[in-house]
Each structure stands twice: as structure tokens, then as C-alpha cells.
């Protein structure tokens, strides 16, 4: 039996190891695309990757009907393999990895994009990713004023009270330094005209071309940064739909690795929008780090 590892790397460590992988030359464009297989009650998502001494694959299930059953909508595991022999090394909690890596990647991007004194955060969502993003963004900026915006007002107030924030409205965006979109929404959450020029937006809620959290107005006003251009044009509805209506030239998309490495400078007079679809290299980097930290 191979070892089973619980949990994931701590958030600050996850941010550091993801940033380091990009600085060390990991190319997000080189990874294979996510495989999505439809089954009668949802989807199977298969995400293989190879980097350094490791290979791995995450298998995640998405079952929309599970909420009514009191079960998680998304479940899954990660199988880590030796990169040379492909011998299984460990089985990890795929959901714990996903929760940490999604927010950690956003923090890597925001650290390269947001002003050093960014302290006002508008947080869309009240679920696990909203919680993870608050933790991750607090690791890289002095977040002091947090406004929670949710579809359910009672839930937003309860979540805000729990995390030491306040419940607000979409209009709070006009004062935001960072906006984090962590929802399952399929249509835009706010009018992009509300964004101040200094704002940094991160959006992680979907990896489907017909779903988006950010409208074409915000996209057209912003410098758009993505994990990989190929993945964004394939999966990121916020990007795909803006391209379709002529609000975004695909040639203007900027890869995250180019921003982190300093190869691409971001103009200061426009909002900065990081759209994440979640990629297999992120899971692999964190799975490998967690395995090595366990000393198995």
C-alpha cells in the first residue's frame, strides 16, 4: 500500500513553492490539457502533469446534485508518482490540495500585480475558496478592510462575522485595492465600470467557456494575466467571451510566468485582472512539496 497523506502545505509555503517553480523555469503552456468526461450525474476531471522529479494526476468528480444530499459537490484524490520510474509514491487529498493551490496561485499573481500597500479587499463568495483567498491574500498584502459580497445576504453576514469582515454590496468595489471572485456564478458579478484603475482582480470560479464572473467591460479596461494563454482561450469564460465580442485581443494576454519573472512589466494606469482556471502543474508542485515535507 502506498502512503496516504492528509492535508496540504501551509498557505504561505504553498505560495512560495508555486512562485519558485515559475522562477525555476516551469512552463505552464507545456502541460497537457485537462480532460473532462461527462457521466450521468456530473463530470470526471483528470489532470496529469510532470515537473522535476515527479509525475502525478488528480482525479476530481463534480456532482451538482450532491448539495441536496448533504455531500460535497467536488471530491477527489491526487496520485503522486516518481518522475523516472512512474512508481506510485503517495495518495493525497485532492480537495485539500485544490483549496490551497487555487488561492495560492491567486496570491502569487496578486503579489506581482497589486500595490505594496493594498489593504482593501472585496471578496465575492462565502465558500471554501473565499476563505482560502482571504488567508492567501493576507499572506502577501496588509489586508485590513474586508468586504464580503454574496448572493445570500444572511450567509454573507454570517461569513463576514466569522472571518472578521463586514458584509457589503457590489458598490464597495469603487474603493477596492483587490477584488477576489470565488463563486459558482455563470454570469458577471459586477459592472466593470466600477473598478478603480488601481484595482487588482482575481477570478477563480469557473473553468468553462460559457461561464464567467467578470464582464467584458472589466476585461477591456484591464491588463489580463492568465496561467497559460492556451488554457485560458480554451477554458476561461471571462476571457473567451470577451474575445468573442471584440473586447479583448488574444495577443494581449500575458502569461503568469512572464509577470512573476519580471519579463513583462504591467502598466500602472489600468486595472490588472488575473483569471485562473486551475492547472495540473499547480497540484503537482504542491503534492510534491507536501510529500517531501512528510519525509516519507
N, C-alpha and C positions, 0 to 999 in steps of 0.2 A: 504494500500500500504506500502511495506517495503521501508526504505530509500535507495536512490541511492547515492553512494559515488563516486566522481570523483577522478582521480589520484591514487597515490600510496605513500607509505612512502618515505621520502627523502633517497637518496642513503646511506649516512653514517649511518642513523638509520636502514635501511634495512640490511646492513652488520652486525651491532651489534646484531639485533634481531635474525638473522639466526644463527650467531655464538653461541649466548646464548642458542638457542633451542637445539643445538647439545651438548653443555656443560651440559645442564639440563637433558639430557638423551633421547632426541628424537632419535628413531632408524629408519633411512631411509629404512632399509631392511623390516620393518614391514608393510609398506604401500601397498595398493593394486596396481596392475599394471595399467598402462594407457590403456584405451580402445580406439581402433582406428576403426572407422566404415567408410568404403568406400561408397560414394554416387556418382551419375553420374558425378559431376563436381569437385570432391575433396574428402575431408575427414572431419569427425567429430571426435574430440578428447575429451574424457571425463576423468577427473582427480579428483577422490574423495580422501578425506583424513580426518583423525581425529587426534587431538592433544590437550591436556589440556582441556579447557572449550569449545572448538569449533569443529565443523564438517563443511565441505564445499566441493564444487565441482566446478571445472572450466570446461566450455564447450567452446571449441575453434573450429573454422572452418578454413580449409586450402583450398583455391581455387586457383590453379596455374594460371587459366585464367584471374584472376581479374586484373593483371597488365595491360593487353591490354584494360581493361575497365576503367582504372583510379581509380580502387578500391584497398584497401589493400588486400594483399594475405592472411593474417591471421587476423581473427576477433574473438571476444568472450567476455564472461562475467563470473563473479565469483559470486556464491551464497554462502553466509556465513550463517551458522546455529548455533543455540545454541547446544552445545555438548550433553546435557542431554535430552532436550525435542525435539530436531530437528526442533525447530521453526525458520523460516527464520528471519534473523536479518538485512541483508543488501545485496544489489546488487552492485557489484563493477566492474570497467572496467578491464576485463581480460587481455587486451593487455597492459595496463599501468602496471599492476602487473607483467606480463611476462617480459616486458622490464627491469624493475628494478630488479626483483628477479634473472634473469639469470645472469646478470652482478654481482649482489651482492654475489651470491654463488661462482662465479669465484674469487671474491675478498677475500672471506673467505678462499678459498683454497690457493690462491696466498700469502695471509698474513702468512699462515702456512708453505709455501714452498719456497718462494723467499728470497734471501739475503736481509738484512735490508737496504742496500744501493742501491738496484736495481732501476735504473733510466732510462734505455734504453728500450723502448717498440717498438716492431714491431707489427703492427696492420693490420691484413688481413680483408678487408671488408670496405664498405663505407656506410652501412645502419644504422638503429636504434641501433642494438646490438653493432656495432663498436663504436658508440657514447657513449652508456651506459657503455661499458667496459673501455673506456678511463676515464670516470668520476669515475667509481668504483675503478679501479686500482690506480688512482691518490689519492684516499682516504686512501690507505694503504701503498703506497710507494712514494718516492720523484721523480715522473716521470718528467724528464726534456727533454729527446730526444725521440720524437715520429716519427716513420716512418710508413707511410700508404702504403699498397700494395693492389692494386685492379685490377680486370680483365680489366676494362675500364680506360685507362690512364688519360683521361680528367676528369672523375669523381673522380679518386683518387687525382688528383692535386687540384680540387675544394674543396673536402672534407678536404684535408690536410691544405689548406689555411684557411678554415673556423675554424678549431679547433687548429690552431697554430702549425701544424706539417709540415712535408715535405713528398713529395711523393718519394717512393723508389722502390727497387726491392727485389726479394727473397734473393739475396746475402747479404742483410743487416742483415739477421739472424745471421751471424757469429759474430756479435757484440752485439746481443740482451741479455738483462737480462730477459725479459719477452716477450713471443710471444703469442698474442691473436688471435685465429682463429674464426671469426664471419661471416661466409659466408654461402651461399647455395650450395657450391661446393659438388660434389659427388665423386670426386677423389682428391688425395693428393695435397696440395698446394705447398709443397716444399720437397726437398730431406732431409731426416732426418739426413744424414751425416753432414749437415751444422751446426747443433746445437752445440753450445759450451757446455761443461759439466756442467757449472753453470746455464744453462738456465732453466726457468720455462715456460711451455707451458700450455695454457688453450684452449680448443676447445669446442664450443657450437653449431656448425652449424647444426647438424642433430641428429635425434633420430631413425634412420632407419639402420638396419644391413647391407644394401647394399650401404650405403653412408658413406664417411669418408673424413676428412680434413687432417689427419696426416697419414703418411705411416708406414709400418711395421718396417722400419729401425729406425725411431724415437722411436717407441713403444719398440722395442727390446733394445734400448740403455737406456731407461728411467725407473725410478720407476713410475708405473702407479697408479694414485689415481682416484677413482670414487665415485659418491654419494652413490651408493649401488651396490654391486657386482652382485646381481641378475638382476637388471635393466640394467647394463652395458652389461652383457652377452646376454641379450635379445634384446637390442635396439641400442647399441653403435657400429656402423660400424667400427670405428677406433680400437676398442677392438676385436670385433667378427672376423674381417678379419685377424687381427694379430694372433689370436688364431688358426684360420683355417690353416695358413701357417706355424705354429710352431714357430712364433717369440715371442709368449707370453704364459706363463703358467698361466692359470686362477687362480691357487692357489696363485700367487704372487700379485694379485690385492689387493689394500689397500683401505679400506673404509674411506671416508672423516671424519667421526666422530672420527675414531681412530687417525687420524692425528691432528685434532683440539684439541682433549683432551690430546694429548701427549702420548697416549698409544702406538703409533707406531712412532719410530724415522726414519727419512728419511736419507739414506746415502748421504753424500755431494758430492761424486765424480761422480754422474750420473745426467743427466737431470731429471727434475721432470715434469710429464705430468698429468694434471688433465683433464679428459674427463667428460663433463656434458651432460646428456640427458634431464635435466629439470624434476623435480619430483613434485608430488602433494603436498607434505608436505611443500615445499618452498612457494608455492602460499598461502596455508592456514596460515602459520606463518605470512606472510606479510599482508594478508587480515585481520587477527585478530588484528594485531598491528595498522593497518590503522583505523579499526573500533573503537578500544579503544581510539586512539588519537582524533577521531572526537567527543568523549564524548556523543554519542547518547544513 
